Every structure is written in structure tokens, then in C-alpha cells.
Amino acid sequence: MPSKAGPEQYLISTQTAALLTGKSVRTLQRWADEGHIRGVEKDGERRGAGGVKLLIELPSLIPHLSLALDAERMAIIVAADTGAADALREVGLYFLAEDQAATALLWLEAAAAKGDSDAMDWLSRCYFQGVGVESNVALGLRWLGEAAARGHTLALQKIQAL
């Protein structure tokens, strides 16, 4: 059963928890209700028709994740949950390192949408090489060009080499 908001560390939204686990928000809410994970009701915030916003205690998700998490990684995930582009990119790179490219792309695309040129460069690599997606030279060039336009040194060098 969810607890009332307190001083817990490493709280993330159900949406971020869903991206991390590959499960739906509804499943995560059910898991919290059944005690499989710990959720914290955020006082004064509502979700849906009369529902209370639920935050998930990240450490309680560890048994349901394919990523190894330590305090540093959990702090980065919390930052990604707030929308920090560099943190979104780092979480994407965690998934790439674990050969979970399709999930990594979701995180990298979110970082790129916030203007992170490193994420754009990584996306170009994924599209050129077909990592997590079907190989697509046009999208690879698009992301490489975006990264270069934002001053990404390596992307600029790659474009010059073309």
C-alpha cells in the first residue's frame, strides 16, 4: 500500500518507472497497491479523475530492473525524471551498455529533444549502424547534422570526413 509523502530519497514518477521497467503505469500502480514496490502519494497533487499522484521509490524497483543501480546511477535517474537532458542521455547510455538499444533510444531521443548534442551524436550512430532500430542513413545524417549544428566537435569532424 502506498505511504504518505515523507523524506524518502530517490523518488521518481510512475512514467519514468514505466520506462525503466518496460511496464505500464497501471501495472506499477497495481504493484504499489499490492506492496511489490513502494509508492509515495504526493499530497495535493492529483492524477486522473480523483486519483492521487504516486511517486515510486526507485530502490524498491531494483528487483524489477535489468540495470544494476548504485547511489550515483539512482541520482542520475532522479535527475532524468526532472527532465535534465544530460541525465536522460546518461540513462540511455546505461541501457546501451546493457544491450537494450530499443529502450536506450527512448532516453536518447528525450535528451536530444531537449537539445543535448551528445545524445544526438549517439542517435546518429544508432541509426547508421542499425542499433535498436533498422539502419536509416537519412535519420543518421539528420541527427549528426543536428549535433554538428549545435557545435558537437566529434559530429563536426564526422561531417567533414563525409
CORCOR-V92096 format. One line per field, one symbol per residue. phi: phi as a letter, one per 30 degrees, with the letter a starting at -180 (. if undefined). burial: + if it has 24 or more other ideal C-beta (glycine too) atoms within 12 Angstrom, else -. A space follows every 50 residues. Layout:
phi: ???
burial: ???
This chain:
phi: .dcdebdecicbddddddddcicdeeddddedddidbccbdceiccbidi dcdcccdeeddedccccdbcedddddddddddjdeddedddededddchc dddedddddddddcjdddddddddddddcicibdebdddddedddddddc ideddddddddd
burial: -++------++++++++++++-+-+--++-++---+++++++-------- -+++++++++++-++-+-+---++-++++++--+++++++++++++---+ +-++++++++++---+++++++++++++--+++-----++--++++++-- -+--+-------
